[in-house]
Amino acid sequence: MEKEKAIKEFKRYEEMRMEIYDLFEKKIPKKPDGTYDFEAAKPLEAKEMFDLFFKLDYQARKIRGIAINALGVKPE
């Protein structure tokens, strides 16, 4: 795979990861110390969370394949 295509896949992964954090920011307030206040959180929709996680996981598996091919190793 060309370097530019690999970089594009890594950037897409980061975008997907930020989508999950954006959802957290909308639904989970933070305590004064900056940590999430789960006790004051709004409910998370299971389907919405699963959809975001599934896309992120799929992208991570694509990147795993890129890394394995680039390193020339066989997956276990």
N, C-alpha and C positions, 0 to 999 in steps of 0.2 A: 504494500500500500504506500502511496506517495505521502510524503511528510505533510503536505498541505491538507490532504484528506484526513489524516490522523489528527492533526490539530483541530480541524473542524469537528470531529467526533468528540474530542476532549472538551471543546468549548460548549458543545451541545449538552454534554454531561453536566457541566457547571451550571448552565441555564436551568436544567431540570432540577438540579439540587436546590437552586435558589427559589424555584417555584414552591418547593416544600417549605422552605424557611419563610417565604412570603405568607403562606397559609398559616403557619405557626404565629407569625407576627399579627395577623388579623384575628386569630381566635384565642391566643393565649397572652394575657397581659404579663408584664414583667414586674418583679418586685423592685424596690429601690436599689438593691444591689446588682440589678441587671439580669438575674436569673428568671426563668419562666415561673409564673405563679399558677401552677396546675389546678389548685383549688378554686381559683377564680376564672378558670378557662371556660369558654363557650364550648359546647359539644362539637366534636369533629365528625363530619359525615364519613362513615366507613367507606362508601363507594368512592368518594372524592379522594380520600387518603390512599386507598388501594390503587386507584388509577394513577396517581402521581408516583407512588412507590413502584408500581409495575413498570412504568416508562423508565424510571431511573434505573431499576434493576436490569432491564433489557439493554439500556445504553451501557451500563457497567460491564455486562457480558460481552458486548461488542468491543469495548476497549480492552477487555481481557484477551480477546482473540487477537487484536492488533498487537498487544504486548508480547503474547506468545509467539506470534509470527516474526516480529521484529527481533526477538531474542533467539529464535531458532530452537526453542525448547518444545518438548512434547508435554501436553497437559496430562495430569495424573487422574 
